[in-house]
């Protein structure tokens, strides 16, 4: 039996220290996107670009790096099913 915690989508949630250790290795843009998501999630890629003042392309790169490190999860937006929204796996 596993002792890890999972969110409602089945993604494994990370402890605060493990989350910070993984985040430490990522570029500054990924850290900024994670900080924005920490205070106001879930957000779409466009909303993240607006909040972080980063270009869309940089936000996409940051989200890819965060997803590769299993630090963020995504789901379809309830308001607009054409869009993905992102949240932290903490």
N, C-alpha and C positions, 0 to 999 in steps of 0.2 A: 504494500500500500504506500502510495506517494504522500509525502508531507508538504509538498509545494501547494501554493495557493493559485487558483485560476480565476480569471474574471468570467463574465457571462458568455463571452465569445469563445472561451476555451483557451485563451492565451494565458501563458504562465505569468504571474505577477512577480516582480522582483523585489527583494528587500531594498531598503534605502541605500545601504552601503554598497550592494552589488550594482544597483542602478548608477550610483555616482562613480564607481570604479570603471564601468563600461563607458560612461559619458566622458570621463577624463581623457580617453584615448581619441576622441572624435574632434573634428575641426571646429573652429569658433562658430561657424554658421549653424552647425548642428546643435551646439550648446545654446545658442540664442533661440532657436526654434523650440528646443525642449523647455527653456525658461518661459517662453510665451505660452506653451501648452500647459505648463505647471500652474499658471495663473488663470487661464481661460480656455478650457477644453470642453467638448470637442470643437475643432475648427477645421475648415476646408483649407486647401492649399492657397486659394486666393485670400482668405481671411488671415492666414499666417503671413503672407507677403505684406498685407496691409498693416498688420500689428507689428511685425518685426522690421519693416521698412527695407526688407531685402527684395531683390528681383525674384520673379517667379522661378526662374531657372535655378537660382541659388537655393531657394526653398525646396524645390524638387530634389536637388542633390542632397541637401541636409536631411530630408525625410527618408531618402533611400539609405543613407548612412545610418540613421536612427533605426530604420526597419531591419537592416542587416544585423545590427547589434541587439535586436529584439527589445528596443527601448520604447517603441511606439507601436500601437495597433491602429487599425482602421476599420471602418464600416461605412455602409452607405448612409447618407444623410436622410433623416426622417422628413425633413422639409423639402428636399430636392433629391430624388433617388438617382439622379444623374451624377451626383457629386459624392466623393469620399470625404469623410471627416476623420481626423486623427486625434488620438489621445495617448497619454503616457501609460506604460505598463508598470505602474508602481502601486 
